Every structure is written in structure tokens, then in C-alpha cells.
Amino acid sequence: MSWDEAREVARPIRLTVFVEEQRVPVEIEWDDEDAKSIHALAYDTQGAAIATGRLLPDGHIGRMAVLQAWRGQGVGGAILERLIEVARERGDREIELFAQTHAIPFYRRYGFVENGEVFEEAGIPHQAMRRML
């Protein structure tokens, strides 16, 4: 969905995961890329939003966030698979992301491979990863 459609439910998830839990400065969490991106959301059986992620026009997947109570239950994988599907449907040949280093094994399970050196973003070590479609 568009950012206009996703904003109201995606923002609280990202604030909880990135700003509150991971201490990412709030001023760098929000950028102009949200308005240009396709957003995916996951909901629980009661209709509450529990996870989000975005696909930028250049094939970059980012802002993958799952509320703590739902981690390890396949929700993040469902978001990632949907974003991969959207990228494939629009004709992208390759997608990339910047994985927090603790999440590298998760992204490997979905066919992503490391590309380049580990770098720091918002005080958190990241690894660029890529997947051909």
C-alpha cells in the first residue's frame, strides 16, 4: 500500500521497534522515501497491526519491523516474501537491503547474500545484502 494508506498503522510499529527498543534517533527514522515506497503490513487475528516493511523504487527493502511479541513466528518472513513478490511483479531484477548483523541468518533463508563490508547506521552494525529475482 502507499504511505498515505500505511502511515497510521506503520508509524507506531516503527516507533516501538526502532526508536524505543533500538534507540534510533527519531529524526532519522522518518525520511522522504516513505512517500515513494510500497509498504506491507501484517495484522493479528483481531486486526491489530504487528509488522511492517517497505520497498523503495530502486529495489531496496527496508524498515522491516515486527513487534516483539510476534518475532520468531513467521510474521517478518511473510512481510519479506510479500515485498519480494511485489518487486518481482513490477519487473525488478534484483533487490537489496541493509540487514542488522544479528538478522543476517534470517535474510539468508530468503536467498539474500552478503555484499561488501559491515557498516554502522544509527549506531547499529549492518550488512548490505542482495538477491537476484
RADA-V715456 format. One record per run of one state. SS is the DSSP state (H for helix, E for strand, L for the rest). FROM is the first residue (numbers start at 0). TO is the last residue. If there is no record, write none. Layout:
# RADA-V715456
SS,FROM,TO ; SS,FROM,TO
This chain:
# RADA-V715456
L,0,1 ; H,2,20 ; L,21,24 ; H,25,28 ; L,29,31 ; H,32,35 ; L,36,36 ; E,37,42 ; L,43,47 ; E,48,54 ; L,55,58 ; E,59,65 ; L,66,66 ; H,67,69 ; L,70,73 ; H,74,88 ; L,89,92 ; E,93,99 ; H,100,107 ; L,108,111 ; E,112,113 ; L,114,117 ; E,118,120 ; L,121,122 ; E,123,131 ; L,132,132
